[in-house]
Amino acid sequence: MPETQLPDWYHDGIDHIWLPYTQMQTAKPPLPVIKSDGVRLTLADGRELVDGIASWWAAAHGYNHPHVLKAVETQLKEMPHVMFGGLVNEPALRLSKRLAAMLPGDLDRCFIAESGSVSVEVAMKMAVQYFLNKGESRSKFVHFRGCYHGDTLGTMGVCDPEEGMHNLFGDVIADNILCDLPRTEAEAAKFTIFLKKNAHTIAAVITEPLVLGAGGMIFYPPETLKWLRSACDEAGVLLIIDEIFTGFCRTGTMFAVEQAGIVPDMITLSKALSGGVSPLSVCAARDHIFDAFLSEDPTKALMHGPTYMAHALGCAAANASLDLFEREDRLGQVAKIEQQLKDELAPCRDLPNVKDVRVKGAIGVVQLHDASNIDALKPKFVDAGVWIRPFRDIVYLTPSLTISAEDLSILTNTIFSTLNG
Ligand SMILES: Cc1ncc(COP(=O)(O)O)c(C=O)c1O
């Protein structure tokens, strides 16, 4: 964007901000965005971009959905936030009740935090303390290659070592047990034997269900989740499922675990939970987990409590987001998006640098053979009027679930023409 079109606030603040995952010395300057609406972002120079990512998959209902905005405005006038220690608020309790009803099985207890990473940290702490409260000391987690669960020190210890930046932080992050996801029944049987043998040290197995998002949008079948559930049951190890990306219709069901018919011991939710409007996350636990913390002994209580937990504005946004998932046919929209992505990304298969095209629910992926120039695609997409951020060796779409067929075609056609250019 030409200097003259950059707003004053950009000039004033840009030298004082630290951007995520960015080499601040060499990175191209970020674009100033001044407005969001539906699936469109407006830049400071007036250009509009059709958004193919929905703010890291959070804006499931499109930006500025009036129902969500109204709920936040109403809550704002009453009470934006009050501490959750010793006090509770109506939006948080209503949200917990609704999630307990929506989630499979007896995932009945919600711990409401702010970010996805923190909800995973909470699930991990619950798992460790669950065993401590039963008189067992177990400190390890089994995690899988390709998985991503956050950037905090605890969650980095259960990310894929490449993704989790283990090479930098290896000395400070916990040394957990990295495995490959079982792909066959024979591998699942081996995994079960391994888990049973080492169960005395392992608090939980943790995975993303069906889609390894940040790991490269890799898909795997529901059977694998069934195998993990039964391996954990046989070994007496807890199962944490991280639905921060997959939850709320993204893979074609409300929650991805539904496709496997399993109930994890803890499930983590964020992103679309609050419709991309407010930071909010939930770790929901089953009754037997919650019950293990009940005691006359205060040290058996869950020792976690972020200042902004159960944020009333965030919970109001989440309740409004759940209203929309209930009232509007998001699953029907995902089915249509899935078909359109399949149809319209298929021609990319014939492009010389394309290795794979895959689609699951409202996730469309074009994987490249040679990704050495992947960063050069970013400005090309902006010039073409779309917001698409390729990473690793993939160009992907995770649009708002409310995107129109016309806007989705703009995204798919731009991917084809840019990769073909
Ligand atoms: C599966 C998964 N887990 C955890 C996280 C971390 O969430 P947050 O960025 O809100 O901390 C993400 C974020 O992309 C994610 O996709």
The ligand as a MOL file (V3000), in Angstrom:
LIG
                    3D

  0  0  0     0  0            999 V3000
M  V30 BEGIN CTAB
M  V30 COUNTS 16 16 0 0 0
M  V30 BEGIN ATOM
M  V30 1 C -6.3580 -27.1620 17.2410 0
M  V30 2 C -5.8860 -25.9150 17.9240 0
M  V30 3 N -5.5950 -25.9460 19.2250 0
M  V30 4 C -5.1940 -24.8510 19.8900 0
M  V30 5 C -5.0430 -23.6470 19.2440 0
M  V30 6 C -4.5670 -22.4410 20.0040 0
M  V30 7 O -5.5850 -21.5270 20.1610 0
M  V30 8 P -5.2330 -19.9900 20.4980 0
M  V30 9 O -4.5100 -19.4440 19.3260 0
M  V30 10 O -6.5630 -19.3430 20.7350 0
M  V30 11 O -4.4020 -20.0000 21.7360 0
M  V30 12 C -5.3300 -23.5640 17.8780 0
M  V30 13 C -5.1510 -22.2880 17.1440 0
M  V30 14 O -5.0740 -22.2370 15.9490 0
M  V30 15 C -5.7560 -24.7180 17.1980 0
M  V30 16 O -6.0580 -24.7010 15.8760 0
M  V30 END ATOM
M  V30 BEGIN BOND
M  V30 1 1 1 2
M  V30 2 1 2 3
M  V30 3 2 2 15
M  V30 4 2 3 4
M  V30 5 1 4 5
M  V30 6 1 5 6
M  V30 7 2 5 12
M  V30 8 1 6 7
M  V30 9 1 7 8
M  V30 10 2 8 9
M  V30 11 1 8 10
M  V30 12 1 8 11
M  V30 13 1 12 13
M  V30 14 1 12 15
M  V30 15 2 13 14
M  V30 16 1 15 16
M  V30 END BOND
M  V30 END CTAB
M  END
